[in-house]
């Protein structure tokens, strides 16, 4: 999914430009709604599976329409070259 790669590049770029500084991601989602008014499957997967499961370890905080969480652990600064 292109959105995942874009977010990953932002996180990787933030580490490169500001090494080891706390990283906070704010994601605002425009559109991507289903008929019931909730987020479509792609955005639900992006938020739940990608951000909250895979990327949270590289951030200190994530804020998006469904969730706002702080990483209870220290962020990992050794970010792989690709996801």
C-alpha positions in Angstrom: 0.0 0.0 0.0 1.4 3.4 -1.1 0.3 5.1 2.1 2.4 2.7 4.2 5.5 3.4 2.2 4.9 7.1 2.4 4.6 7.0 6.2 7.6 4.7 6.5 9.7 7.2 4.4 8.6 10.1 6.7 9.6 8.2 9.8 13.0 7.1 8.2 13.6 10.7 7.0 12.8 12.1 10.5 15.4 9.8 12.0 17.9 10.9 9.4 17.3 14.6 9.8 16.9 14.7 13.6 18.8 11.6 14.8 17.3 10.0 18.0 14.9 12.8 18.7 11.4 11.9 19.9 9.1 11.3 16.9 5.4 12.0 17.0 3.1 11.1 14.0 -0.1 13.1 13.5 -2.2 11.5 10.7 -5.4 13.2 9.5 -7.5 11.2 7.1 -9.7 12.9 4.6 -12.3 10.7 2.9 -11.8 6.9 2.9 -15.2 6.3 4.4 -17.5 3.3 4.0 -21.3 3.5 3.6 -21.8 3.4 7.3 -19.5 6.4 7.8 -16.6 4.5 9.3 -13.2 4.2 7.7 -12.9 1.9 4.7 -10.9 -1.3 5.0 -7.7 0.3 3.6 -7.6 3.0 6.2 -8.6 0.7 9.0 -5.8 -1.6 8.1 -3.3 1.3 7.8 -4.2 2.6 11.3 -4.6 -0.7 13.2 -2.2 -3.1 11.5 0.4 -0.8 10.1 0.7 2.1 12.6 -0.4 0.5 15.8 1.4 -2.8 15.3 4.4 -2.2 13.0 5.4 1.5 13.3 4.6 2.4 16.9 8.0 1.0 17.9 9.7 3.7 15.9 7.7 6.6 17.4 7.0 8.0 20.8 3.4 9.0 19.9 0.7 8.4 17.3 -2.3 10.6 16.9 -4.9 9.7 14.3 -8.8 9.9 14.0 -9.4 6.5 15.7 -6.6 6.5 18.3 -4.1 8.6 20.1 -1.4 6.6 21.9 2.0 7.0 23.4 4.5 4.2 23.0 5.1 2.8 26.5 8.6 1.8 25.4 11.6 3.8 24.2 11.3 4.4 20.5 13.6 2.4 18.4 16.0 4.6 16.4 17.6 1.9 14.3 15.1 2.0 11.5 15.7 -0.6 8.7 16.3 0.8 5.2 13.0 -0.7 3.9 9.8 -2.0 5.3 
